[in-house]
């Protein structure tokens, strides 16, 4: 066991945990003031819900002994056998630290989906949906890629969660937005963010935490962590500029919201590639991500679905681009444990990335629909119209965010 690696991974885990409150602020500022606490509560509650699931069976299903390439076994129920000795996924850190780091990933993934159904889902439905989605969607897909499942064995590259986290949550978000339908007044009323400084603060916390998200995925304080740290910054800065220049061209003004959204788009896109590509490809990934995700926001209005906080455009499209870009730009020069991509003479890697991305999309969409149908049968997923008009803060939690 290595003390430096263990310290690095504990700090990285704390940084990734901090991202979920950051997401709560990011989302909370984007909704109307009558829904700010309901929105923040959904992200914050994931910290409790998924932590318990992870200890009971989530870690075991994700990282237990492989069963048919699809799911982990039940050998680690209640974290049996997961202790302070180095585990099978790292020779230098305690198994419990690896477990904690992966828990933070599992927490934020269902929290990302909440942006798609913001301002209209019952809190009881949110609880049931989150438990079922984490169990039936996140844990299996995590195992596919990182836990010894079929995608990892095929050679799919996903350094820190482009497929497992962002494509997975983005596909689910699209189904949620379509299933719940549009918010009352959508398309007739202007739904403006109520607190953009809160959103910028949330974006800054996400950016800060993402260094633990990506660099920590190296599982040691070495060269690969340094590469992931740097490429994360370069891609994010490039995407921020790309987004605001795109809206400057098409909307005549760059916006604060555009800067925050562009930064998150860059963070999402570089996630699967962070430890496999160099700085210049990282910049290219970011530039494309900013413009591409900005365009996807516009397509939302063309297709007519109400993804309240643009989870599909930023996480779904950004994650999809990042997964494919990994298959284009990955280089053994930067990471001998990775693979060469298409631009370095290995078209097969690009095809593996395509298969992995579409597998996650199809699986997530089908299971999310089934989970929503079941949740709707149990408690109903959407608040009544009069409660939606009054706001979720009062009707779901008997609180108000502001008393000015």
C-alpha positions in Angstrom: 0.0 0.0 0.0 1.2 3.5 -0.9 0.4 6.4 1.4 0.7 9.0 -1.3 -1.7 7.2 -3.6 -4.1 6.6 -0.7 -4.1 10.3 0.3 -4.6 11.3 -3.3 -7.5 9.0 -3.8 -9.2 10.1 -0.5 -8.9 13.7 -1.6 -10.2 12.8 -5.1 -13.2 11.1 -3.5 -14.0 14.1 -1.5 -13.7 16.3 -4.6 -16.2 14.1 -6.5 -18.6 14.1 -3.5 -18.4 17.9 -3.5 -19.6 17.9 -7.1 -23.1 16.7 -6.1 -23.8 19.8 -4.0 -22.2 21.8 -6.8 -24.7 20.2 -9.2 -27.5 21.1 -6.8 -26.5 24.8 -7.0 -26.0 24.6 -10.8 -29.5 23.2 -11.3 -31.1 25.2 -8.5 -30.2 28.5 -10.1 -31.6 27.5 -13.4 -35.2 26.8 -12.2 -37.8 29.3 -11.1 -37.6 30.5 -7.5 -40.7 28.5 -6.4 -38.8 25.2 -7.3 -35.3 26.0 -6.1 -35.4 23.9 -2.9 -37.2 21.0 -4.6 -34.5 20.9 -7.2 -31.6 21.2 -4.8 -33.2 18.5 -2.6 -33.2 16.0 -5.3 -29.5 16.2 -5.9 -28.7 16.4 -2.2 -30.9 13.4 -1.4 -28.9 11.2 -3.8 -26.0 11.5 -1.4 -28.0 9.5 1.1 -30.0 7.2 -1.1 -27.1 5.8 -3.2 -24.7 5.6 -0.2 -27.0 3.1 1.4 -27.6 1.1 -1.8 -23.9 1.0 -2.4 -23.1 -0.5 0.9 -25.9 -3.1 0.8 -25.5 -4.3 -2.7 -24.4 -1.6 -5.2 -20.7 -2.2 -4.9 -21.2 -5.9 -5.2 -23.3 -5.7 -8.3 -20.8 -3.2 -9.9 -17.5 -4.8 -8.9 -18.3 -8.3 -7.7 -17.2 -11.4 -9.6 -18.5 -11.2 -13.1 -21.6 -13.1 -14.1 -22.0 -13.5 -17.8 -20.4 -10.2 -18.6 -23.5 -8.4 -17.4 -23.5 -8.0 -13.7 -21.3 -8.6 -10.6 -22.0 -11.3 -8.2 -23.3 -11.0 -4.6 -19.9 -11.8 -2.9 -19.6 -8.3 -1.5 -23.1 -7.8 -0.1 -22.8 -5.4 2.8 -19.2 -4.8 1.7 -18.2 -8.3 2.8 -14.5 -8.7 2.0 -14.0 -5.0 1.2 -11.5 -3.7 3.8 -8.2 -1.9 4.4 -6.0 -4.2 2.3 -5.4 -3.3 -1.3 -8.2 -4.7 -3.5 -8.3 -6.2 -7.0 -8.5 -2.9 -8.8 -5.4 -1.2 -7.3 -2.3 -2.6 -5.6 -1.5 0.7 -3.8 -4.8 1.8 -2.1 -7.1 0.1 0.4 -10.1 -1.6 -1.2 -12.4 0.6 0.9 -10.9 3.8 -0.6 -11.6 2.4 -4.1 -15.1 1.6 -3.0 -15.6 5.1 -1.7 -14.3 6.7 -4.9 -16.6 4.7 -7.0 -19.5 5.5 -4.7 -19.2 9.2 -5.5 -19.6 8.4 -9.2 -22.7 6.3 -8.4 -24.2 9.2 -6.4 -23.9 11.9 -9.0 -25.2 9.9 -12.0 -28.9 9.7 -11.0 -28.6 13.3 -9.7 -27.7 14.4 -13.2 -31.0 13.0 -14.5 -33.0 15.2 -12.2 -32.4 18.2 -14.4 -34.6 16.6 -17.1 -37.7 16.3 -15.0 -37.1 19.4 -12.8 -40.1 21.3 -11.6 -42.7 18.5 -12.1 -41.9 15.2 -10.4 -43.2 14.1 -7.1 -40.6 13.6 -4.4 -42.0 10.2 -3.6 -41.6 9.3 -7.3 -38.1 10.6 -7.3 -37.1 8.4 -4.5 -38.5 5.2 -6.1 -37.1 6.1 -9.5 -33.6 6.8 -8.1 -33.5 3.5 -6.2 -34.7 1.5 -9.2 -32.6 3.3 -11.7 -29.4 3.0 -9.7 -30.0 -0.7 -9.2 -31.2 -1.7 -12.6 -29.3 0.7 -14.9 -26.2 2.3 -13.2 -24.8 -0.8 -11.4 -25.0 -3.1 -14.5 -23.5 -0.5 -16.9 -20.8 0.3 -14.4 -20.0 -3.4 -14.3 -20.0 -3.7 -18.1 -17.2 -1.1 -18.4 -15.2 -1.1 -15.2 -16.1 -4.2 -13.2 -15.0 -6.9 -15.6 -18.0 -6.9 -17.9 -18.4 -7.4 -21.6 -17.6 -3.8 -22.7 -14.4 -3.7 -20.7 -13.4 -7.0 -22.0 -14.1 -5.9 -25.6 -11.6 -3.0 -25.0 -13.9 -0.1 -24.6 -12.1 3.0 -23.2 -13.9 5.1 -20.7 -11.4 6.7 -18.4 -13.8 8.4 -16.0 -17.3 7.8 -17.1 -18.3 9.2 -20.5 -20.4 6.0 -21.2 -21.1 4.9 -17.6 -22.2 8.3 -16.3 -22.9 10.8 -19.0 -24.3 8.8 -21.9 -26.2 6.6 -19.4 -27.8 9.6 -17.6 -28.3 11.5 -20.8 -30.3 8.7 -22.4 -32.4 8.3 -19.3 -33.0 12.1 -19.2 -34.5 12.0 -22.7 -36.9 9.2 -21.7 -37.9 11.1 -18.5 -38.6 14.4 -20.4 -40.8 12.6 -22.9 -42.5 10.4 -20.3 -43.4 13.3 -17.9 -44.3 15.7 -20.7 -43.8 19.4 -20.8 -44.0 21.7 -17.9 -47.3 23.6 -17.5 -47.0 26.7 -19.7 -43.9 25.4 -21.6 -43.7 27.1 -25.0 -46.2 29.9 -24.0 -44.4 31.4 -21.0 -40.8 32.4 -20.6 -39.0 30.1 -18.1 -35.9 32.1 -17.0 -33.3 31.0 -14.5 -34.0 32.7 -11.2 -30.4 32.9 -9.9 -27.6 32.8 -12.4 -24.9 33.6 -9.8 -25.9 30.4 -8.0 -25.6 28.5 -11.3 -22.1 30.0 -11.9 -21.1 29.0 -8.4 -22.3 25.5 -9.0 -20.5 25.3 -12.3 -17.3 26.4 -10.6 -17.7 23.8 -7.9 -18.3 21.2 -10.6 -15.1 22.3 -12.5 -13.1 22.2 -9.3 -14.5 18.7 -8.3 -14.0 17.4 -11.8 -10.2 17.3 -11.2 -10.8 14.6 -8.7 -13.3 13.0 -11.0 -10.9 12.6 -13.9 -7.4 12.7 -12.3 -8.6 10.3 -9.5 -9.7 7.8 -12.1 -6.0 7.0 -12.6 -6.2 5.4 -9.1 -2.7 6.7 -8.2 -0.8 10.0 -8.0 1.3 9.4 -11.1 1.8 10.3 -14.7 -1.7 9.4 -15.9 -3.3 11.5 -13.1 -1.2 14.4 -14.2 -2.3 14.0 -17.8 -6.0 13.7 -16.9 -5.7 16.8 -14.7 -4.3 18.9 -17.4 -6.5 17.7 -20.3 -9.5 18.4 -18.1 -8.6 22.0 -17.8 -7.7 22.5 -21.5 -10.9 20.9 -22.8 -13.1 22.7 -20.4 -11.6 26.1 -21.2 -11.9 25.4 -24.9 -15.5 24.4 -24.7 -16.4 27.4 -22.6 -15.0 29.7 -25.4 -16.6 27.6 -28.1 -20.1 27.9 -26.6 -20.0 31.6 -26.0 -18.6 32.4 -29.4 -21.3 30.2 -31.0 -24.1 32.0 -29.2 -22.3 35.4 -29.9 -22.6 34.5 -33.6 -26.2 33.2 -33.5 -27.8 35.2 -30.7 -25.6 38.3 -31.0 -24.6 38.3 -27.3 -22.4 35.9 -25.2 -24.2 35.0 -22.0 -23.2 34.0 -18.5 -25.4 30.9 -18.7 -23.6 30.0 -22.0 -20.2 30.2 -20.3 -21.4 27.9 -17.4 -23.1 25.5 -19.8 -20.0 25.4 -22.2 -17.7 24.6 -19.3 -19.9 21.7 -18.2 -20.1 20.5 -21.8 -16.3 20.4 -22.0 -16.0 18.6 -18.7 -18.4 16.0 -19.9 -16.7 15.5 -23.2 -13.2 15.1 -21.9 -14.2 12.7 -19.2 -13.9 9.4 -21.2 -10.7 10.6 -22.9 -8.9 12.5 -20.1 -6.2 9.9 -19.4 -5.8 8.6 -23.0 -5.2 11.8 -25.1 -2.8 14.7 -25.2 -3.4 18.4 -24.6 -4.0 19.3 -28.3 -6.6 16.6 -28.9 -8.2 17.7 -25.6 -8.5 21.2 -26.9 -10.1 19.9 -30.1 -12.5 17.8 -28.1 -13.5 20.8 -26.0 -14.0 23.1 -29.0 -16.3 20.6 -30.7 -18.2 19.9 -27.5 -19.0 23.5 -26.9 -20.4 24.2 -30.3 -22.1 20.8 -30.6 -23.9 20.9 -27.3 -25.0 24.5 -27.9 -26.5 23.3 -31.2 -28.2 20.4 -29.4 -30.0 22.9 -27.1 -31.5 24.5 -30.1 -32.6 21.2 -31.5 -34.6 20.6 -28.3 -37.1 23.3 -29.3 -37.3 21.8 -32.8 -38.2 18.4 -31.5 -40.5 19.9 -28.9 -39.6 17.9 -25.7 -39.1 19.7 -22.4 -35.7 18.7 -21.0 -35.9 21.4 -18.4 -32.1 21.9 -17.7 -30.7 20.5 -20.9 -29.3 17.2 -19.6 -29.7 15.5 -22.9 -27.9 18.3 -24.9 -25.0 18.7 -22.4 -24.5 15.2 -20.8 -26.0 13.0 -23.5 -24.6 14.6 -26.6 -21.4 15.7 -24.8 -20.8 12.3 -23.4 -21.5 10.6 -26.8 -19.0 12.9 -28.5 -16.5 12.3 -25.8 -16.8 8.5 -26.2 -16.4 8.7 -29.9 -13.5 11.2 -29.7 -11.7 8.8 -27.4 -11.8 6.3 -30.2 -10.4 9.0 -32.5 -7.6 10.6 -30.4 -6.5 7.9 -27.9 -2.8 7.4 -28.1 -0.4 4.8 -26.5 2.2 7.6 -26.5 0.2 9.3 -23.6 -1.0 6.1 -21.9 0.7 2.8 -22.6 -2.2 1.0 -20.8 -4.8 2.4 -23.2 -5.0 2.0 -26.9 -4.4 3.9 -30.2 -7.5 5.4 -31.7 -8.5 5.9 -35.4 -6.2 8.8 -36.0 -3.3 6.7 -34.7 -3.9 3.7 -37.0 -6.5 1.7 -35.0 -10.0 2.0 -36.6 -11.1 -1.0 -34.5 -11.0 1.1 -31.3 -13.4 3.6 -32.8 -15.8 0.9 -33.6 -15.6 -0.5 -30.1 -16.4 3.0 -28.8 -19.4 3.3 -31.0 -20.7 -0.1 -29.8 -20.3 0.8 -26.2 -22.0 4.2 -26.6 -25.1 2.7 -28.4 -25.3 -0.2 -26.0 -25.5 2.2 -23.1 -28.1 4.4 -24.9 -30.4 1.5 -25.8 -30.2 -0.3 -22.4 -30.7 2.9 -20.4 -33.6 4.1 -22.5 -35.5 0.8 -22.3 -34.9 0.3 -18.6 -35.7 3.9 -17.8 -39.0 3.7 -19.5 -39.9 0.5 -17.6 -38.9 2.0 -14.3 -41.0 5.2 -15.0 -44.0 3.1 -15.9 -43.7 1.1 -12.7 -43.2 4.2 -10.6 -46.2 5.8 -12.2 -48.3 2.8 -11.3 -47.1 2.9 -7.7 -47.3 6.6 -6.8 -47.8 8.6 -10.0 -44.7 10.4 -11.3 -46.0 13.9 -11.8 -47.4 16.5 -9.4 -51.0 17.7 -10.0 -51.3 20.9 -12.1 -52.3 23.1 -9.2 -49.2 21.9 -7.2 -47.0 22.6 -10.2 -48.3 26.1 -10.5 -47.7 26.7 -6.8 -44.2 25.2 -6.9 -42.6 22.1 -5.6 -40.9 23.9 -2.6 -44.2 24.5 -0.9 -46.2 21.5 -2.1 -43.5 18.8 -1.7 -41.5 20.2 1.2 -43.5 23.0 2.9 -40.6 25.3 2.6 -39.6 28.4 0.5 -36.2 29.3 -0.7 -36.5 33.0 -0.3 -38.5 35.2 2.2 -37.7 38.6 0.8 
